[in-house]
Amino acid sequence: MFRVKSSFKTEIDIRAPLATVQAFFSDFTNFAAMLAGIESVRREPGGVVRWTISTDTPVGSVRMSLPVRDTSAHANVVEWSPAANETQNLMRYSLKFEQRKGATRVRVSQQVELRRKRAWDLHPGVGLMGETRLSNALQRRINEAIADFLERVKTKLEATESKALRRREGAT
């Protein structure tokens, strides 16, 4: 079995109300609009949400579809896990929200695992790289994309909150 794995974990404080931050991360269109490599995120029957991702690797472009289902167990958590019966393209991500003094802390965790019988089944050039080298390249690209995404989200939500605060102050 050929496996390529990647994981990402971080936390970020965003100066905006918890409800605003959580609503942003709960809206899939925001991921497709602001996260590099995401072609689309769409709902399908049966509660499945399909992420279509395209990325360049050292052996060429790879496009994959990652079906997930909502596994959020608590009010301040957004969590998605692999869809039932998915055995090849596995993605799990979790966002936990906590109101802090003047900000919302977001704890982000994401794991991706691509499984194939042979490396060739993932991409014809993958066999030349091997699991470890390809996993490292995938890890680097995912880390860069998510870190950039989180900074862009922080900038957007804080700017929106700042404008709302100025409007409220001007109304009094």
C-alpha positions in Angstrom: 0.0 0.0 0.0 1.4 3.4 -1.0 0.5 6.2 1.4 1.2 9.9 1.3 0.5 11.8 4.5 0.4 15.4 5.7 -0.7 17.1 8.9 -1.0 20.7 10.1 -1.7 22.1 13.5 -1.7 25.7 14.8 -3.7 28.3 16.6 -4.4 31.9 15.7 -6.1 34.7 17.6 -8.5 36.9 15.6 -9.8 40.1 17.0 -13.5 39.5 16.1 -16.4 37.9 18.0 -16.5 34.1 18.3 -19.9 33.9 16.4 -18.4 35.9 13.4 -15.3 33.8 13.2 -17.1 30.5 13.5 -19.7 31.6 10.9 -16.8 32.4 8.5 -15.2 29.0 8.9 -18.5 27.2 8.7 -19.2 28.7 5.2 -17.4 26.4 2.7 -17.4 29.1 0.0 -14.8 30.9 2.0 -12.4 28.0 1.7 -12.8 27.9 -2.1 -12.4 31.6 -2.4 -9.4 32.1 -0.1 -7.4 28.9 0.3 -4.9 28.2 -2.5 -5.4 24.9 -4.3 -9.1 24.5 -3.5 -11.0 24.3 -6.7 -14.4 23.8 -5.2 -16.2 22.7 -2.0 -19.7 21.4 -2.6 -22.5 19.6 -0.8 -23.8 16.3 -2.0 -26.7 14.1 -1.0 -26.3 12.2 2.2 -24.5 14.9 4.1 -21.2 14.5 2.2 -19.2 17.6 1.3 -16.7 17.1 -1.5 -13.5 19.1 -1.6 -11.7 19.2 -5.0 -8.1 20.1 -4.7 -5.4 20.6 -7.3 -1.8 21.1 -6.5 1.6 21.0 -8.2 4.1 18.4 -7.0 7.7 17.8 -8.0 6.3 15.2 -10.5 3.5 17.2 -11.9 0.0 18.4 -11.2 -2.2 16.3 -9.0 -6.0 16.7 -8.7 -8.0 14.9 -6.0 -11.4 14.8 -4.5 -11.8 14.5 -0.8 -15.3 13.5 0.5 -16.0 14.4 4.1 -18.9 14.4 6.6 -19.7 16.7 9.5 -18.5 15.2 12.8 -18.8 18.3 15.0 -19.6 17.2 18.5 -19.7 20.5 20.3 -21.1 24.0 19.7 -17.8 25.7 19.4 -16.2 23.1 17.0 -16.3 22.7 13.3 -15.0 19.2 12.4 -15.1 17.2 9.2 -13.9 13.6 8.9 -13.7 11.2 5.9 -17.0 10.2 4.4 -18.3 6.7 5.2 -16.7 4.1 2.9 -14.0 6.5 1.7 -10.7 4.5 1.6 -8.4 6.4 -0.7 -8.6 10.2 -0.2 -8.9 10.8 3.6 -9.1 14.3 5.1 -10.0 15.3 8.6 -9.9 18.9 9.8 -11.0 20.4 13.1 -11.5 24.0 14.1 -12.1 24.8 17.8 -13.2 28.3 18.8 -12.6 29.9 22.2 -13.5 33.5 23.2 -10.5 35.2 24.7 -10.1 38.8 25.9 -11.0 40.8 22.9 -10.4 38.0 20.4 -11.4 34.5 19.3 -8.7 31.8 19.5 -9.0 29.3 16.7 -7.2 25.9 17.1 -6.7 24.3 13.7 -5.8 20.7 13.0 -5.8 19.0 9.6 -4.7 15.6 8.4 -4.6 14.3 4.8 -3.8 10.8 3.8 -3.8 9.5 0.2 -3.8 5.7 -0.1 -3.3 3.7 -3.3 -2.3 0.1 -4.0 0.7 1.4 -6.0 2.4 4.8 -6.4 1.5 4.8 -10.1 -2.2 4.9 -9.2 -1.8 8.3 -7.6 0.3 9.8 -10.5 2.6 8.2 -13.1 5.6 10.1 -11.8 5.1 9.4 -8.1 7.0 6.2 -8.1 10.2 8.1 -8.9 9.9 10.1 -5.6 8.8 7.6 -3.0 6.4 8.1 -0.1 8.6 10.1 2.2 9.8 12.6 -0.4 6.3 13.1 -1.7 4.8 13.4 1.8 7.4 16.0 2.7 6.5 18.0 -0.4 2.8 17.8 0.2 3.3 18.8 3.9 5.3 21.9 2.9 2.7 23.0 0.3 -0.3 22.4 2.7 1.5 24.2 5.6 2.2 27.2 3.3 -1.3 27.3 1.9 -3.1 27.0 5.3 -0.7 29.6 7.0 -1.4 32.0 4.2 -5.2 31.3 4.3 -5.3 31.9 8.1 -3.4 35.2 7.8 -5.8 36.4 5.0 -8.8 35.3 7.1 -7.4 37.2 10.1 -6.9 40.3 8.1 -10.3 40.2 6.5 -12.3 39.5 9.8 -10.3 42.0 11.8 -10.9 44.7 9.1 -14.6 43.9 9.0 -14.8 44.1 12.8 -12.9 47.4 12.9 -15.3 48.9 10.4 -18.3 47.7 12.3 -16.8 49.2 15.5 -16.2 52.5 13.9 -19.8 52.5 12.6 -21.2 51.7 16.1 -19.0 54.5 17.6 -20.2 57.0 15.0 -23.8 56.1 15.7 -23.6 57.0 19.4 
